[in-house]
Amino acid sequence: MAEPGICVRCAIRDDAEELLTFAAEVFPLGGRPGADPQDLAQYIATELTMECFRALIENPNAILFVAEMADHICGYALVLRSSPHPHIEGTPAEVRKFYLASPHHGRGLADQLMRQALASLERDRLAVVWLTVYSENPRAIAFYKKWGFHIVGSQEFLVGDDRQQDFLMRRDPQLALQERT
């Protein structure tokens, strides 16, 4: 059951500033523990900017969800309706970003956010979905497996100059059909 008082909605342009602040706080928690602060700062300064979030909000291929409680963002998910990957056949969708504030872990918010993200893709009939996750983040990997994703490979993820290893995970189309029946 989801936390009371949580609202999950599509992001609007006015959310960009709060999103960049929130993303800068939670991004380091999803990767290598003890990562070099300079590498993290470089990634955040180039990939998690207000301009980047505004562009995503306005991008018709992207759906950016925010979870908020008491008018403050406590999680977000970014899905791309079309996001080709060389190891995933067809024209799959992608869960590009999925982050929650630590106090909300284990309280149902992640399920609520994932349910909404996947439902938005299924409305577009995009049942093949992929994502990447830091290979040494067992909690996130277990969460994605619970939602029907399975590891199909690995790839490098560059955070500044730090080369991190991510797992490539895929969710098969028949899982979407099973959830609707």
Secondary structure, DSSP 8 states (H G I E B T S, - for coil): ---TTEEEEE--GGGHHHHHHHHHHHGGGGS-TT--HHHHHHHHHHHS-HHHHHHHHH-TTEEEEEEEETTEEEEEEEEES---BTTB-SS-EEEEEEEE-GGGTTTTHHHHHHHHHHHHHHHTT---EEEEEETT-HHHHHHHHHTTEEEEEEEEEEETTEEEEEEEEEE-HHHHHHHH-
